[in-house]
Amino acid sequence: MAVLSWRRKDDAAREGVRAEAEVRARFEALALPLLPSLYNTARWLTRDAAEAEDLVQETMVKALGGFAGFEAGTNFKAWAFRILRNTYLTSRSGLAARRTVALEEELEAGGVPETAVEWASPELELMRLSDRAALERAMEELPPPLKEVVLLCDVEEMKYREIAAVLEVPIGTVMSRVSRARAVLREKLTAEGTRAGGSLR
Amino acid sequence: MSEHLADSPHLSGAMLSALVDGELAGEEMVRVEAHLAECAECTRRALSESLLKRGVARAGQRYAMPEGLRERVMGAVAESRVATPTSQNRDVGHPAPPPKQSLDGAPGRSRNAWILGTAAAVVVCVSAFVARDMSLSGAAQTALVNEAVDEHIAAMAAGGPEVVSSDRHTVKPWFQGKLPFSFNLPQELPADVTLDGANLVQVEGQPAAQLLFSIGKHKASVFVRQRSGKAASDAERNGFHVEGFHTRELDMAAVSDADLARLRELVKTMEQAQQ
């Protein structure tokens, strides 16, 4: 009797171990391909290599912990990026960024007039828009809510619907942020071009 | 926002973005295409927008993953726990999470998994509406406390309040329309106390506001919900202080592992703000 119940417990334990191994395997198959993207995004947000690595690690540990709540067949990438973002927001630098940079509210209210920036000439425009270094500088200066939206939209090629899920905002907000982010980028590129001197014009 | 140019014959910035992002469909697409066919200016802007998008895509892929990160992450993942299928978490859940179920009787194991699973384990705080009804049995009270514990740890593990702001003018309006009652946030907080943000939570199936504060290095939660009759009682649980208090319309409970005197300061400030 005692032996029997012992054996049963043993079976149950083995069953549990096998189930967990399966969950881990499924998780890794989904998560590993995302690591380079998550790192790139983390690095843009934190602006620090070590912090970005920690952020990716913490994100993955949390994702595994919550993996049971993730529904198979739904968007794992959006889900993982959402965890990354939420983790960043409560990290020290994330909170600091939130405090010092415009609150989202201000962002909604103020913003950049959509057609404020006019290019001096199509040639100049072409040149600036393909100037990778200038674009990198302009992106670095974007306020976090705009930076994250262009990273998700242009670099990660997410649809507005997915971005809305990551940021937990309505799709309309995503659309207006993307367009504002691009307007700000244009403005920065133009300003830099103008500063760069007389060859422009 | 996208209708700034509603009166203008040209496409709005948002329309241009949506166009190059492949987000237009149906009638909108037809309308935009028709406009582009006869507007050189907007065609030029659309091309430019698309150039910018491509430029950002290239420039944005800037940081290659450092060698060893993959191994490091996999090592950390291998050492951490997989949550049980019964455990639920609001913030690492689905984009549109279903209303959280009561976690009465949830196995302690799932809580532990969360504690292990998060680097935020050091900042655990607990909250409880301990005595909504004085006739509650001891077991029911324990279940309530557990529910609040799960609620809180879920929030901590997810790594972020739903609304992140230190500004009461942002936090308070955020709850409008989400809660069947309103409350005030103090104009001034005690020294070294900051508001970190807030969550909308369910306690005992009732909507409540969870306000997250930092008291020095400790975290504190203040739960606010509609008055249900009886005062909540003060308690200490696993080293966490639970301070229940109420006003005419609201029940509140503050919980933290911070020094009790400092928690009481916060409680007092919250109480005064309701007057």
Interface residues (C-beta under 8 A of the other chain):
Chain A: E20 V23 R24 F27 E28 A31 L32 L35 P36 Y39 N40 R43 W44 A49 A52 E53 V56 Q57 E58 M60 V61 K62 A63 L64 G65 G66 F67 A68 G69 F70 E71 T74 N75 A78 W79 R82 I83 R85 N86 T87 L89 T90 L95 R98 R99 L103 E104 E105 E108 G111 P113 E114 T115 W119 P122 E125 L126 L129 S130 D131 R132 L135 E136 M139 V150 L151 C153 D154 V155 E157 K159 Y160 A164 A165 V166 E168 G172 M175 S176 V178 S179 R180 R182 A183 L185 R186
Chain B: M1 S2 H4 L5 H10 S12 G13 A14 L16 S17 A18 D21 G22 E23 R44 S48 E49 L51 L52 K53 G55 V56 A57 R58 A59 G60 Q61 R62 Y63 A64 M65 P66 L69 R70 R72 V73 M74 A76 V77 A78 S80 R81 V82 A83 T84 P85 T86 S87 Q88 N89 D91 V92 G93 H94 P95 A96 A113 W114 L116 G117 T118 A119 A120 A157 A158 G159 G160 P161 E162 V164 S165 S166 D167 T170 D196
